[in-house]
Amino acid sequence: MTHVVDPLHLAVKLSTRQVERWSVADVRYYLRAIGIDEAAVARLADEDVDGDGLVELTSADLREFGLRVGERRRLLRDVRALLDAPDRALERERVIVAQFRSHDDDDDDD
């Protein structure tokens, strides 16, 4: 099942709140937007990983949640970027969301 990330909701939520204050739903939106496998997103949500938990996750934690090596590295890199330079990282995420939305729209045309 494909979950559609509402880019407006994501942009507003993520741009107005520090990562540590994100809800479980915000984290779910973010993970989907950066292309994390839906099964892993669901497992993280089942464990109530919110923004504060997200920034504390280690590669070993993410491995336990079933993320592949590439996903773990990308997620850890992206979270570090959010913490180090939130405006720049959020702009990158907005681009990713736009691409995700465009791809999803293309799928609807089939």
All heavy atoms as an XYZ file, in Angstrom:
883
protein
N       0.839     -1.179      0.000
C       0.000      0.000      0.000
C       0.884      1.241      0.000
O       1.781      1.375      0.818
C      -0.910     -0.012      1.228
C      -1.732      1.226      1.380
S      -2.740      1.106      2.875
C      -3.939      2.326      2.486
N       0.627      2.158     -0.912
C       1.395      3.390     -0.992
C       0.747      4.446     -0.117
O      -0.451      4.690     -0.209
C       1.445      3.902     -2.447
O       2.035      2.899     -3.254
C       2.235      5.173     -2.544
N       1.554      5.050      0.745
C       1.071      6.136      1.576
C       1.485      7.447      0.928
O       2.640      7.627      0.559
C       1.660      6.062      2.989
C       1.107      4.920      3.766
N      -0.056      5.009      4.483
C       1.549      3.650      3.912
C      -0.308      3.844      5.058
N       0.653      3.006      4.721
N       0.532      8.348      0.786
C       0.821      9.642      0.179
C       1.178     10.620      1.281
O       0.428     10.787      2.241
C      -0.391     10.161     -0.624
C      -0.114     11.539     -1.178
C      -0.743      9.176     -1.725
N       2.329     11.230      1.147
C       2.760     12.242      2.093
C       2.241     13.580      1.599
O       2.501     13.968      0.468
C       4.302     12.276      2.191
C       4.744     13.417      3.081
C       4.821     10.958      2.720
N       1.461     14.244      2.415
C       0.962     15.562      2.055
C       2.101     16.559      2.233
O       2.505     16.854      3.353
C      -0.217     15.927      2.955
C      -0.743     17.322      2.706
O      -0.321     17.968      1.722
O      -1.578     17.776      3.502
N       2.658     17.088      1.132
C       3.828     17.941      1.250
C       3.570     19.218      2.030
O       4.446     19.709      2.730
C       4.223     18.247     -0.190
C       3.120     17.775     -1.045
C       2.255     16.867     -0.234
N       2.370     19.762      1.957
C       2.070     20.982      2.705
C       2.095     20.693      4.197
O       2.714     21.413      4.975
C       0.708     21.542      2.290
C       0.268     22.793      3.045
C       1.288     23.918      2.840
C      -1.100     23.237      2.582
N       1.457     19.588      4.599
C       1.469     19.209      6.016
C       2.903     18.999      6.502
O       3.292     19.489      7.549
C       0.655     17.931      6.226
C       0.758     17.377      7.615
N       0.013     17.866      8.660
C       1.541     16.402      8.131
C       0.327     17.204      9.757
N       1.240     16.311      9.465
N       3.669     18.277      5.719
C       5.055     17.991      6.091
C       5.861     19.272      6.212
O       6.556     19.489      7.202
C       5.698     17.069      5.055
C       7.136     16.672      5.345
C       7.190     15.766      6.561
C       7.745     15.996      4.147
N       5.764     20.146      5.230
C       6.553     21.386      5.241
C       6.209     22.250      6.449
O       7.092     22.780      7.118
C       6.327     22.163      3.949
N       4.919     22.371      6.747
C       4.504     23.195      7.889
C       4.971     22.575      9.186
O       5.577     23.231     10.028
C       2.974     23.393      7.894
C       2.513     24.008      9.203
C       2.560     24.260      6.718
N       4.708     21.282      9.358
C       5.081     20.615     10.599
C       6.584     20.658     10.836
O       7.046     20.959     11.926
C       4.647     19.154     10.577
C       3.193     18.949     10.833
C       2.904     19.154     12.280
C       1.703     18.347     12.689
N       1.444     18.460     14.095
N       7.347     20.329      9.798
C       8.790     20.201      9.976
C       9.496     21.539     10.036
O      10.540     21.647     10.647
C       9.376     19.326      8.873
C       8.819     17.911      8.774
C       9.618     17.107      7.759
C       8.784     17.207     10.105
N       8.930     22.559      9.425
C       9.628     23.849      9.415
C       9.345     24.663     10.667
O      10.085     25.588     10.970
C       9.239     24.652      8.175
O       7.872     25.001      8.235
N       8.290     24.330     11.392
C       7.935     25.145     12.547
C       8.277     24.490     13.877
O       8.053     25.081     14.919
C       6.426     25.473     12.535
O       5.681     24.254     12.566
C       6.059     26.283     11.306
N       8.826     23.297     13.851
C       9.127     22.595     15.088
C      10.518     21.995     15.046
O      10.944     21.484     14.034
C       8.115     21.472     15.299
C       6.696     21.978     15.417
C       5.724     20.872     15.441
N       5.743     20.241     16.757
C       5.072     19.147     17.035
N       4.367     18.557     16.111
N       5.108     18.636     18.220
N      11.200     22.051     16.167
C      12.490     21.401     16.264
C      12.289     19.891     16.177
O      11.272     19.362     16.622
C      13.158     21.736     17.587
C      13.535     23.181     17.729
C      14.113     23.461     19.099
O      13.728     22.830     20.078
N      15.027     24.397     19.154
N      13.275     19.227     15.619
C      13.189     17.775     15.435
C      12.801     17.076     16.732
O      11.943     16.193     16.737
C      14.532     17.208     14.917
C      14.476     15.697     14.807
C      14.915     17.832     13.604
N      13.407     17.472     17.821
C      13.157     16.816     19.097
C      11.709     16.927     19.546
O      11.255     16.177     20.402
C      14.065     17.391     20.199
C      15.524     17.130     19.974
C      16.211     18.226     19.150
O      15.517     19.043     18.500
O      17.450     18.245     19.135
N      10.963     17.845     18.962
C       9.564     18.053     19.354
C       8.580     17.409     18.385
O       7.376     17.543     18.559
C       9.299     19.545     19.482
C      10.183     20.172     20.565
C       9.888     21.596     20.748
N       8.509     21.694     21.234
C       7.969     22.802     21.680
N       8.669     23.906     21.711
N       6.722     22.831     22.093
N       9.087     16.707     17.372
C       8.194     16.054     16.412
C       7.408     14.946     17.102
O       7.918     14.230     17.965
C       8.979     15.426     15.274
C       9.604     16.389     14.324
C       9.523     17.750     14.331
C      10.438     16.050     13.217
N      10.249     18.272     13.292
C      10.817     17.255     12.599
C      10.899     14.854     12.698
C      11.632     17.281     11.475
C      11.704     14.871     11.593
C      12.067     16.078     10.979
N       6.186     14.775     16.676
C       5.358     13.670     17.156
C       5.714     12.394     16.396
O       6.474     12.432     15.421
C       3.878     13.997     16.923
O       3.605     13.995     15.521
N       5.140     11.287     16.809
C       5.338     10.021     16.097
C       4.839     10.179     14.658
O       5.485      9.707     13.712
C       4.615      8.860     16.823
C       4.655      7.580     15.992
C       5.229      8.628     18.200
N       3.719     10.859     14.474
C       3.177     11.071     13.124
C       4.127     11.915     12.272
O       4.314     11.640     11.082
C       1.807     11.739     13.201
N       4.750     12.941     12.864
C       5.712     13.767     12.124
C       6.890     12.922     11.659
O       7.342     13.044     10.524
C       6.243     14.912     13.001
C       5.177     15.908     13.400
O       4.195     16.080     12.658
O       5.344     16.520     14.480
N       7.374     12.072     12.548
C       8.501     11.198     12.206
C       8.089     10.258     11.076
O       8.841     10.042     10.128
C       9.008     10.414     13.438
C       9.998      9.333     13.038
C       9.623     11.371     14.457
N       6.882      9.718     11.156
C       6.384      8.842     10.097
C       6.369      9.573      8.754
O       6.830      9.034      7.749
C       4.963      8.371     10.440
C       4.818      6.900     10.483
C       3.420      6.379     10.705
N       2.366      7.337     10.899
C       1.708      7.530     12.042
N       2.015      6.834     13.104
N       0.749      8.404     12.119
N       5.838     10.793      8.718
C       5.826     11.585      7.485
C       7.238     11.795      6.961
O       7.511     11.647      5.780
C       5.170     12.948      7.712
C       3.676     12.936      7.602
C       2.894     13.132      8.728
C       3.033     12.750      6.382
C       1.519     13.140      8.642
C       1.657     12.752      6.288
C       0.903     12.951      7.422
O      -0.451     12.952      7.340
N       8.133     12.163      7.857
C       9.523     12.434      7.469
C      10.183     11.191      6.875
O      10.803     11.246      5.815
C      10.299     12.922      8.690
C      11.764     13.095      8.435
C      12.246     14.175      7.700
C      12.682     12.161      8.909
C      13.598     14.326      7.459
C      14.033     12.313      8.671
C      14.479     13.390      7.949
O      15.823     13.541      7.699
N      10.028     10.059      7.552
C      10.653      8.824      7.077
C      10.126      8.424      5.709
O      10.887      7.993      4.836
C      10.447      7.696      8.094
C      11.113      7.898      9.459
C      10.688      6.799     10.416
C      12.610      7.990      9.335
N       8.832      8.574      5.512
C       8.256      8.276      4.198
C       8.805      9.222      3.143
O       9.091      8.811      2.014
C       6.737      8.378      4.257
C       6.100      7.234      5.003
C       4.607      7.416      5.086
N       3.998      6.317      5.812
C       2.894      6.439      6.524
N       2.271      7.600      6.599
N       2.396      5.399      7.144
N       8.932     10.487      3.503
C       9.407     11.490      2.541
C      10.828     11.227      2.081
O      11.171     11.523      0.934
C       9.308     12.885      3.158
N      11.651     10.661      2.962
C      13.034     10.401      2.550
C      13.210      8.985      2.014
O      14.321      8.546      1.748
C      14.054     10.699      3.671
C      13.870      9.794      4.889
C      14.002     12.173      4.061
C      14.998      9.905      5.911
N      12.100      8.272      1.849
C      12.144      6.991      1.154
C      12.465      5.773      1.992
O      12.887      4.753      1.460
N      12.236      5.850      3.291
C      12.474      4.692      4.147
C      11.361      3.671      3.901
O      10.197      4.024      3.742
C      12.519      5.105      5.636
C      13.649      6.113      5.884
C      12.670      3.881      6.537
C      15.036      5.626      5.557
N      11.738      2.401      3.870
C      10.815      1.296      3.631
C       9.615      1.375      4.567
O       9.767      1.596      5.771
C      11.574     -0.022      3.848
C      10.681     -1.227      3.714
O      10.267     -1.532      2.582
O      10.395     -1.844      4.757
N       8.425      1.187      4.014
C       7.186      1.329      4.790
C       7.129      0.377      5.980
O       6.626      0.732      7.040
C       5.974      1.119      3.890
C       4.664      1.370      4.579
C       4.503      2.788      5.121
O       4.983      3.742      4.486
O       3.900      2.932      6.202
N       7.645     -0.825      5.834
C       7.634     -1.771      6.956
C       8.488     -1.242      8.108
O       8.100     -1.352      9.282
C       8.140     -3.138      6.510
N       9.627     -0.650      7.793
C      10.489     -0.081      8.831
C       9.817      1.134      9.467
O       9.883      1.330     10.694
C      11.848      0.297      8.254
N       9.156      1.955      8.651
C       8.419      3.114      9.176
C       7.365      2.638     10.169
O       7.226      3.200     11.258
C       7.771      3.928      8.032
C       6.850      5.018      8.579
C       8.834      4.536      7.120
N       6.640      1.592      9.814
C       5.596      1.054     10.694
C       6.182      0.534     11.997
O       5.617      0.763     13.074
C       4.827     -0.051      9.973
N       7.322     -0.156     11.922
C       7.949     -0.678     13.143
C       8.393      0.464     14.063
O       8.209      0.392     15.281
C       9.120     -1.594     12.803
C       8.658     -2.972     12.334
C       9.787     -3.966     12.240
N      10.782     -3.627     11.233
C      10.667     -3.896      9.934
N       9.589     -4.493      9.468
N      11.634     -3.567      9.100
N       8.968      1.508     13.491
C       9.382      2.659     14.304
C       8.163      3.318     14.944
O       8.202      3.700     16.115
C      10.164      3.658     13.454
C      11.576      3.204     13.086
C      12.109      3.991     11.896
C      12.510      3.359     14.272
N       7.080      3.442     14.195
C       5.854      4.032     14.741
C       5.272      3.144     15.845
O       4.812      3.654     16.873
C       4.834      4.262     13.629
N       5.312      1.831     15.639
C       4.813      0.899     16.658
C       5.577      1.037     17.971
O       5.030      0.783     19.045
C       4.903     -0.549     16.172
C       3.878     -0.878     15.102
O       2.901     -0.110     14.923
O       4.057     -1.913     14.423
N       6.836      1.429     17.862
C       7.671      1.618     19.063
C       7.595      3.051     19.589
O       8.361      3.440     20.467
C       9.128      1.254     18.755
C       9.334     -0.224     18.484
C       9.080     -1.096     19.705
O       9.331     -0.652     20.841
O       8.622     -2.241     19.512
N       6.664      3.847     19.022
C       6.445      5.231     19.459
C       7.685      6.109     19.344
O       7.970      6.935     20.218
C       5.910      5.285     20.900
C       4.531      4.692     21.023
O       3.734      4.840     20.075
O       4.242      4.073     22.066
N       8.432      5.936     18.255
C       9.611      6.770     18.040
C       9.149      8.152     17.574
O       8.621      8.317     16.478
C      10.573      6.139     17.007
C      11.730      7.086     16.700
C      11.100      4.809     17.542
N       9.325      9.119     18.454
C       9.008     10.506     18.122
C      10.306     11.224     17.773
O      11.360     10.578     17.611
C       8.267     11.185     19.272
C       9.063     11.186     20.575
O      10.256     10.802     20.586
O       8.479     11.570     21.603
N      10.265     12.531     17.648
C      11.461     13.272     17.266
C      12.609     13.118     18.239
O      13.765     12.979     17.838
N      12.288     13.151     19.521
C      13.328     12.980     20.531
C      13.978     11.611     20.413
O      15.201     11.474     20.496
C      12.731     13.176     21.921
C      13.783     13.286     22.997
O      14.747     14.060     22.805
O      13.650     12.605     24.027
N      13.170     10.599     20.178
C      13.705      9.254     19.984
C      14.475      9.126     18.685
O      15.491      8.434     18.624
N      13.996      9.799     17.646
C      14.652      9.741     16.340
C      16.098     10.214     16.417
O      16.992      9.576     15.875
C      13.878     10.592     15.328
C      14.432     10.641     13.913
C      14.309      9.282     13.236
C      13.707     11.715     13.110
N      16.334     11.315     17.114
C      17.694     11.854     17.167
C      18.626     11.008     18.021
O      19.839     11.151     17.930
C      17.722     13.331     17.635
C      16.923     14.202     16.697
C      17.242     13.480     19.071
N      18.063     10.108     18.832
C      18.877      9.238     19.688
C      19.163      7.884     19.058
O      19.965      7.114     19.587
C      18.171      9.032     21.033
C      18.005     10.301     21.844
C      19.327     10.888     22.294
O      20.270     10.114     22.576
O      19.418     12.121     22.357
N      18.495      7.565     17.939
C      18.684      6.248     17.332
C      20.108      6.052     16.833
O      20.731      6.980     16.314
C      17.715      6.067     16.156
C      16.246      5.918     16.514
C      15.396      5.938     15.256
C      16.006      4.646     17.315
N      20.598      4.838     16.983
C      21.916      4.467     16.482
C      21.744      3.549     15.278
O      20.649      3.048     15.017
C      22.719      3.718     17.567
O      22.058      2.469     17.825
C      22.850      4.544     18.843
N      22.832      3.297     14.603
C      22.794      2.369     13.476
C      22.328      0.987     13.936
O      21.555      0.323     13.250
C      24.172      2.280     12.814
O      24.111      1.465     11.673
N      22.774      0.575     15.112
C      22.345     -0.724     15.649
C      20.842     -0.744     15.904
O      20.175     -1.734     15.606
C      23.106     -1.041     16.936
N      20.305      0.352     16.444
C      18.858      0.442     16.663
C      18.117      0.294     15.336
O      17.146     -0.456     15.227
C      18.464      1.788     17.274
C      19.012      2.021     18.658
O      19.213      1.042     19.406
O      19.230      3.209     18.997
N      18.590      1.027     14.335
C      17.923      1.017     13.034
C      18.009     -0.350     12.364
O      17.088     -0.769     11.678
C      18.514      2.103     12.134
C      18.280      3.542     12.626
C      19.054      4.532     11.770
C      16.805      3.878     12.670
N      19.103     -1.046     12.597
C      19.244     -2.414     12.073
C      18.169     -3.305     12.704
O      17.540     -4.105     12.025
C      20.639     -2.954     12.351
C      20.878     -4.335     11.751
C      22.287     -4.887     11.959
N      23.010     -4.392     13.095
C      24.062     -3.561     13.028
N      24.501     -3.142     11.870
N      24.676     -3.158     14.129
N      17.929     -3.148     14.000
C      16.894     -3.930     14.676
C      15.506     -3.649     14.110
O      14.636     -4.515     14.131
C      16.895     -3.640     16.178
C      18.055     -4.268     16.914
C      17.964     -4.033     18.405
O      16.837     -4.040     18.956
O      19.022     -3.847     19.023
N      15.303     -2.430     13.607
C      14.018     -2.072     13.004
C      13.917     -2.518     11.555
O      12.915     -2.288     10.896
C      13.777     -0.566     13.091
C      13.412     -0.100     14.474
C      14.270      0.713     15.193
C      12.211     -0.481     15.054
C      13.932      1.152     16.469
C      11.865     -0.054     16.328
C      12.729      0.761     17.035
N      14.975     -3.156     11.058
C      14.919     -3.720      9.715
C      15.374     -2.810      8.592
O      15.163     -3.125      7.427
N      16.020     -1.691      8.915
C      16.508     -0.810      7.860
C      17.766     -1.398      7.241
O      18.632     -1.923      7.945
C      16.814      0.588      8.408
C      15.617      1.527      8.490
C      14.737      1.178      9.664
C      16.090      2.960      8.569
N      17.829     -1.318      5.925
C      19.014     -1.778      5.205
C      20.153     -0.790      5.433
O      19.951      0.334      5.892
C      18.688     -1.905      3.718
C      17.596     -2.962      3.446
C      17.275     -3.071      1.968
N      16.880     -1.805      1.377
C      15.614     -1.403      1.228
N      14.629     -2.167      1.620
N      15.354     -0.243      0.675
N      21.369     -1.210      5.114
C      22.562     -0.383      5.355
C      22.412      0.999      4.734
O      22.660      2.020      5.385
C      23.838     -1.073      4.809
C      25.034     -0.142      4.890
C      24.111     -2.352      5.575
N      21.995      1.062      3.487
C      21.836      2.353      2.816
C      20.812      3.242      3.489
O      21.020      4.448      3.645
N      19.708      2.637      3.921
C      18.672      3.402      4.626
C      19.191      3.917      5.967
O      18.930      5.063      6.340
C      17.435      2.540      4.875
C      16.620      2.236      3.649
C      15.422      1.365      3.971
O      15.585      0.355      4.704
O      14.340      1.688      3.486
N      19.915      3.059      6.685
C      20.469      3.490      7.979
C      21.403      4.665      7.808
O      21.301      5.662      8.521
C      21.214      2.333      8.658
C      20.308      1.222      9.138
C      21.004      0.262     10.091
N      22.238     -0.321      9.654
C      22.356     -1.505      9.061
N      21.281     -2.232      8.806
N      23.530     -1.980      8.730
N      22.315      4.552      6.852
C      23.279      5.640      6.630
C      22.586      6.924      6.210
O      22.911      8.005      6.693
C      24.309      5.221      5.586
C      25.256      4.177      6.121
C      26.294      3.805      5.110
N      27.197      2.825      5.690
C      28.155      2.239      5.022
N      28.340      2.506      3.749
N      28.922      1.366      5.619
N      21.621      6.800      5.290
C      20.909      7.991      4.813
C      20.134      8.645      5.949
O      20.188      9.866      6.129
C      19.966      7.624      3.667
C      19.257      8.833      3.070
C      18.428      8.500      1.846
N      17.309      7.611      2.165
C      17.166      6.381      1.707
N      18.056      5.849      0.892
N      16.116      5.654      2.031
N      19.437      7.832      6.736
C      18.648      8.393      7.828
C      19.538      9.073      8.865
O      19.259     10.199      9.287
C      17.792      7.308      8.484
C      16.949      7.756      9.673
C      16.043      8.918      9.311
C      16.150      6.587     10.210
N      20.604      8.417      9.267
C      21.499      9.020     10.259
C      22.125     10.307      9.732
O      22.227     11.309     10.452
C      22.575      8.018     10.682
C      22.059      6.821     11.491
C      23.159      5.791     11.674
C      21.481      7.272     12.828
N      22.513     10.311      8.453
C      23.080     11.514      7.839
C      22.041     12.634      7.793
O      22.330     13.780      8.144
C      23.570     11.197      6.431
C      24.190     12.398      5.713
C      24.414     12.158      4.243
N      23.123     11.929      3.593
C      22.879     10.917      2.753
N      23.808     10.033      2.462
N      21.692     10.777      2.209
N      20.828     12.307      7.392
C      19.786     13.319      7.276
C      19.388     13.885      8.630
O      19.133     15.085      8.756
C      18.560     12.756      6.552
C      18.804     12.562      5.061
O      19.869     12.979      4.555
O      17.923     11.975      4.405
N      19.328     13.044      9.654
C      18.998     13.536     10.995
C      20.107     14.451     11.506
O      19.833     15.509     12.073
C      18.717     12.374     11.972
C      18.643     12.872     13.410
C      17.431     11.665     11.587
N      21.362     14.071     11.274
C      22.472     14.955     11.672
C      22.361     16.299     10.972
O      22.581     17.349     11.572
C      23.822     14.314     11.339
C      24.338     13.363     12.381
C      25.809     13.008     12.162
N      26.131     12.626     10.799
C      26.075     11.390     10.307
N      25.687     10.392     11.084
N      26.399     11.141      9.066
N      22.004     16.274      9.692
C      21.863     17.515      8.930
C      20.731     18.368      9.495
O      20.849     19.593      9.575
C      21.615     17.210      7.450
N      19.633     17.734      9.879
C      18.530     18.485     10.483
C      18.968     19.169     11.774
O      18.583     20.302     12.045
C      17.356     17.556     10.798
C      16.504     17.108      9.633
C      15.542     16.012     10.078
C      15.739     18.263      9.024
N      19.770     18.470     12.552
C      20.228     19.028     13.819
C      21.278     20.115     13.620
O      21.303     21.101     14.347
C      20.778     17.920     14.713
C      19.760     16.884     15.164
C      20.464     15.731     15.856
C      18.704     17.499     16.053
N      22.141     19.936     12.614
C      23.233     20.879     12.389
C      22.801     22.136     11.638
O      23.282     23.220     11.917
C      24.371     20.214     11.602
C      25.064     19.139     12.413
O      24.920     19.137     13.658
O      25.732     18.291     11.809
N      21.937     21.966     10.673
C      21.514     23.093      9.840
C      20.062     22.883      9.433
O      19.777     22.502      8.308
C      22.410     23.206      8.613
N      19.124     23.141     10.341
C      17.732     22.793     10.078
C      17.152     23.428      8.823
O      16.432     22.773      8.088
C      16.991     23.268     11.323
C      17.976     23.885     12.215
C      19.332     23.719     11.637
N      17.450     24.673      8.540
C      16.862     25.328      7.370
C      17.313     24.670      6.075
O      16.511     24.412      5.183
C      17.210     26.817      7.341
C      16.562     27.569      8.487
O      15.528     27.082      9.007
O      17.067     28.633      8.861
N      18.600     24.381      5.970
C      19.130     23.755      4.761
C      18.588     22.335      4.601
O      18.177     21.919      3.526
C      20.654     23.741      4.814
C      21.306     23.243      3.558
C      22.792     23.462      3.607
N      23.310     23.214      4.947
C      24.377     22.504      5.204
N      25.074     21.981      4.234
N      24.798     22.324      6.432
N      18.547     21.594      5.691
C      18.038     20.225      5.633
C      16.553     20.207      5.299
O      16.095     19.367      4.535
C      18.290     19.518      6.962
N      15.803     21.144      5.856
C      14.374     21.184      5.560
C      14.116     21.543      4.108
O      13.193     21.019      3.493
C      13.664     22.164      6.490
C      13.532     21.660      7.931
C      13.007     22.763      8.829
C      12.616     20.458      7.992
N      14.930     22.419      3.546
C      14.775     22.737      2.124
C      15.032     21.489      1.293
O      14.319     21.209      0.334
C      15.731     23.858      1.712
C      15.580     24.273      0.271
C      14.149     24.676     -0.090
O      13.461     25.286      0.742
O      13.728     24.368     -1.218
N      16.040     20.711      1.673
C      16.318     19.456      0.974
C      15.124     18.515      1.078
O      14.725     17.887      0.103
C      17.562     18.807      1.571
C      17.916     17.495      0.921
C      19.297     17.021      1.392
N      19.514     15.724      0.818
C      19.563     14.591      1.524
N      19.448     14.622      2.831
N      19.756     13.445      0.938
N      14.526     18.438      2.266
C      13.374     17.566      2.442
C      12.183     18.047      1.617
O      11.427     17.248      1.087
C      12.981     17.454      3.915
C      14.063     16.877      4.795
C      14.744     15.644      4.233
O      14.073     14.800      3.626
O      15.965     15.535      4.380
N      12.028     19.358      1.490
C      10.933     19.877      0.653
C      11.114     19.440     -0.791
O      10.153     19.103     -1.475
C      10.867     21.397      0.760
C      10.311     21.873      2.073
C      10.134     23.380      2.088
N       9.727     23.812      3.401
C      10.510     24.439      4.268
N      11.757     24.736      3.950
N      10.057     24.788      5.444
N      12.363     19.447     -1.265
C      12.643     18.989     -2.627
C      12.311     17.505     -2.750
O      11.681     17.070     -3.715
C      14.123     19.259     -3.006
C      14.495     18.554     -4.296
C      14.366     20.756     -3.100
N      12.705     16.729     -1.760
C      12.416     15.292     -1.773
C      10.906     15.060     -1.783
O      10.398     14.236     -2.530
C      13.068     14.584     -0.563
C      14.587     14.575     -0.739
C      12.538     13.169     -0.397
C      15.345     14.122      0.487
N      10.183     15.820     -0.967
C       8.734     15.672     -0.924
C       8.125     16.014     -2.273
O       7.230     15.321     -2.764
C       8.123     16.543      0.193
C       6.611     16.603      0.071
C       8.521     16.002      1.551
N       8.609     17.071     -2.900
C       8.089     17.453     -4.221
C       8.343     16.338     -5.227
O       7.472     16.014     -6.044
C       8.732     18.754     -4.676
N       9.523     15.734     -5.162
C       9.827     14.624     -6.057
C       8.940     13.428     -5.753
O       8.432     12.767     -6.654
C      11.300     14.226     -5.939
C      12.249     15.276     -6.460
C      13.694     14.980     -6.104
O      13.983     14.168     -5.238
N      14.602     15.662     -6.769
N       8.739     13.151     -4.481
C       7.878     12.045     -4.054
C       6.462     12.270     -4.577
O       5.845     11.375     -5.131
C       7.880     11.959     -2.518
C       7.034     10.859     -1.963
C       7.535      9.572     -1.866
C       5.746     11.111     -1.523
C       6.768      8.548     -1.331
C       4.970     10.089     -0.998
C       5.477      8.818     -0.900
N       5.967     13.490     -4.411
C       4.609     13.824     -4.857
C       4.508     13.686     -6.370
O       3.539     13.155     -6.888
C       4.272     15.240     -4.396
C       2.909     15.727     -4.764
C       1.828     14.896     -4.038
N       0.525     15.433     -4.292
C      -0.246     15.978     -3.382
N       0.159     16.067     -2.152
N      -1.428     16.422     -3.692
N       5.538     14.149     -7.084
C       5.547     14.064     -8.540
C       5.530     12.606     -8.981
O       4.789     12.226     -9.887
C       6.782     14.769     -9.095
O       6.880     14.568    -10.473
N       6.334     11.782     -8.315
C       6.381     10.346     -8.631
C       5.031      9.700     -8.358
O       4.541      8.905     -9.145
C       7.479      9.662     -7.821
C       7.538      8.178     -8.015
N       7.982      7.608     -9.178
C       7.172      7.161     -7.194
C       7.894      6.294     -9.069
N       7.412      6.000     -7.874
N       4.407     10.071     -7.237
C       3.113      9.519     -6.879
C       2.059      9.941     -7.900
O       1.212      9.144     -8.289
C       2.708      9.967     -5.472
C       1.508      9.210     -4.953
O       1.560      7.965     -4.973
O       0.532      9.860     -4.552
N       2.109     11.187     -8.372
C       1.180     11.662     -9.396
C       1.358     10.897    -10.680
O       0.406     10.570    -11.375
C       1.362     13.169     -9.650
C       0.862     14.003     -8.484
O       0.121     13.487     -7.619
O       1.225     15.213     -8.422
N       2.633     10.571    -11.031
C       2.914      9.787    -12.226
C       2.290      8.401    -12.130
O       1.775      7.868    -13.094
C       4.426      9.649    -12.468
C       5.081     10.969    -12.855
O       4.347     11.907    -13.241
O       6.316     11.046    -12.774
N       2.329      7.815    -10.926
C       1.732      6.494    -10.715
C       0.220      6.531    -10.904
O      -0.376      5.565    -11.374
C       2.037      5.970     -9.308
C       3.501      5.585     -9.141
O       4.205      5.451    -10.161
O       3.921      5.418     -7.974
N      -0.399      7.653    -10.559
C      -1.843      7.788    -10.722
C      -2.267      7.822    -12.173
O      -3.381      7.476    -12.517
C      -2.358      9.063    -10.031
C      -2.252      8.987     -8.523
O      -2.109      7.857     -7.984
O      -2.299     10.040     -7.869
N      -1.334      8.223    -13.068
C      -1.644      8.325    -14.490
C      -1.701      6.969    -15.175
O      -2.209      6.828    -16.263
C      -0.593      9.197    -15.208
C      -0.658     10.643    -14.758
O      -1.711     11.054    -14.232
O       0.342     11.367    -14.939
N      -1.148      5.936    -14.528
C      -1.107      4.598    -15.140
C      -2.461      3.974    -15.211
O      -3.346      4.097    -14.545
C      -0.154      3.667    -14.366
C       1.291      4.138    -14.515
O       1.582      4.849    -15.490
O       2.102      3.787    -13.623
